[in-house]
Amino acid sequence: MKFSRFIPLSVQTVVAYAALGGSAFSLVWLQQRQEVEPVPRVRVWTETAPLVVVDAGHGGHDGGAVAHGVIEKNLSLDIANRLKKELEAAGLRVVMTRSGDSFLSLDERAALAGTHHADAFVSVHLNTDGEGSAAEGVETYFAETKGLSARQVVSTGQGRTAGDGAEFAKVVQRLVCGATKAENRGTKARDYAVVARAACPAVLVECGFITSASEVVRLKEAGYRDKIADGIARGVVLFLQGRALAAR
Ligand SMILES: [Zn+2]
């Protein structure tokens, strides 16, 4: 596969800005695992690194979906932990809504974005469909009630806002599908409580269908979960880089 596929236009733009900015920027190349081509990680934040709240769906008495011997809460936490590592490797700060098998309400999860003045919020879930369904693939949700475009955010000087969810979802969805080769089911606007109530751009990633006999096999492989985490992390980094540059 071609290298250019993994260098979205926005990164090229970032690199151009970085070249202009000289010593104000530093280029960090992160060695990618498996056969995935390396992607430049460009750090455009010069002071405090952005903070990302990573939310492992469900937990405690709320197991989430169950299928093919998989309990959603366990898989979502596993992927969330891998995502945390990837984001920290890219220089970001991370707060987990849960690090163990504990229950939090949706409001408690969303509130952590405000408590920590988060720059982005990512909720990790696994999808389900009817028994025997062949449905598979990845889809990313954003809240439709957070409609501010990046341009509006900049022009009104609001700094951190809840807007940009659609743009955030698009980049995450694209990079997760690129990393995993999973079926791309697109981005969808839906006011799930965690994304609608988080006080920052927020997405909910449905990482695959545990009801799919074929996809669940891949989801049970640690290497595949690494690819999911890697794709989400790249999407988060790209999104935050774009915002940091737009805010200059
Ligand atoms: Zn779920």
Boltz pocket constraint, residues with backbone or C-beta under 6 A from the ligand:
constraints:
  - pocket:
      binder: B
      contacts: [[A, 57], [A, 58], [A, 64], [A, 65], [A, 72], [A, 124], [A, 125], [A, 126]]
      max_distance: 6.0
